[in-house]
Amino acid sequence: MGILKNLKLRFSPPRITDPDFGSLLFMFIPNAPERSYWECEWKFPTTGTEISIGLPGGESGPLPVARQFYLSLPGRFEQILAAARPQLQEVFRTWLQQDLPQDIFTVVKLAGFGLDDARAQPVQWDISFETTGDKWLGIIIPFVGDTAQKATVDT
C-alpha cells in the first residue's frame, strides 16, 4: 500500500452509512491491515440502547460474516446473558462485595460487543458491561463460541 494512501486512511478515515448499523467509521490498522475494522454506535434492538461495536472488514466495508454475527446477537441475547451471568456474579462478589440482582440491568448497562476474527472457528468474541452505581467498573466477558470465559475488569 502506498504511503499516501496509508496516511489518508489513518488521518482521514472513510465513513459509510450502513442500513443496519448506521454510520460506520473505518479504523485502519497500518501494521496489520487484515485487523482493520469498522466501528460504530449501534442501537441494539433488544435493549434499545446505544452500544459500541467493531465489525472486521476492509476499505470496501464490513465482512459479510461479521455483519451476520452481529445481526444474530439480538435473537440470542437471552442465552448470551445466561452464559455471562456466572462471570458477572463473580465480578460483583469480588469487586463490589454484593450479589448480582436478578435483573442485571438495574446495576449494569450493556456497553458493547467485540469480534476479533469473524472467520475463526470457533468464533472468539466478547460482551462488555459498565456498572451504573457509585463505583464504576468496565467488565468484559470473552466468549469462545457460546462459552463464557473469565471476565476482565477495568476500574
C-alpha positions, 0 to 999 in steps of 0.5 A: 500500500502506498504511503499516501494512501496509508496516511489518508486512511489513518488521518482521514478515515472513510465513513459509510452509512450502513442500513443496519448499523448506521454510520460506520467509521473505518479504523485502519490498522497500518501494521496489520491491515487484515485487523482493520475494522469498522466501528460504530454506535449501534442501537441494539434492538433488544435493549434499545440502547446505544452500544459500541461495536467493531465489525472486521472488514476492509476499505470496501466495508464490513465482512459479510460474516461479521455483519451476520454475527452481529445481526444474530446477537439480538435473537440470542441475547437471552442465552448470551446473558445466561452464559455471562451471568456466572462471570458477572456474579463473580465480578460483583462478589469480588469487586463490589462485595454484593450479589448480582440482582436478578435483573442485571440491568438495574446495576449494569448497562450493556456497553458493547460487543467485540469480534476479533476474527469473524472467520475463526472457528470457533468464533472468539468474541466478547460482551462488555458491561459498565456498572451504573452505581457509585463505583464504576467498573468496565467488565468484559466477558470473552466468549469462545463460541457460546462459552463464557470465559473469565471476565476482565475488569477495568476500574 
